[in-house]
Amino acid sequence: MLITVHHGVSIILWPLLVHFDVAHMWILYFLSTELTGPFNVIRKMLSEAKYKESKLYIVNGLIFTTLFVLWRIVPIPTLVSVGWLANPFDSSTVPTSLTPNIVILLKVAYLFSYLPLAFNMYWGFYVVNGACKALLCSQKKRNKTC
């Protein structure tokens, strides 16, 4: 369900933001986070193929987790800060060429731009938690206690 909302909001808002020439920082950042996507797909494929115990699965998981945290989680405070400083609700920062209806639409889009950050924090918890469990379990297996 979350993934549907995540992609649905993107499909609706990004073309509008590009058309009205605003929010390029957000769009570029969110597009760049797809860097983690192939590693997530590989993880799922290896899991389905019953290769969870393989070194490839572990290496891929470490790459995925590291990229996810560094690319999707670490930048969140900076993005929130920059978004707050941009203050699109201040009428002096809004281009005068935009109609009032478009301004309202862009303000709604601005608010929705924080949604993927919330999703990344939510998913990041599970990514890091899963990596910790995998690492702890692999150490315990060496000691035959897992």
ZIHU-V408119 format. One record per helix or strand. SS is the DSSP state (H for helix, E for strand). FROM is the first residue (numbers start at 0). TO is the last residue. Records with the same first field share a line. If there is no record, write none. Layout:
BEGIN
SS = FROM-TO ; FROM-TO
END
This chain:
BEGIN
H = 1-18 ; 23-47 ; 54-72 ; 75-85 ; 90-92 ; 99-111 ; 114-141
END
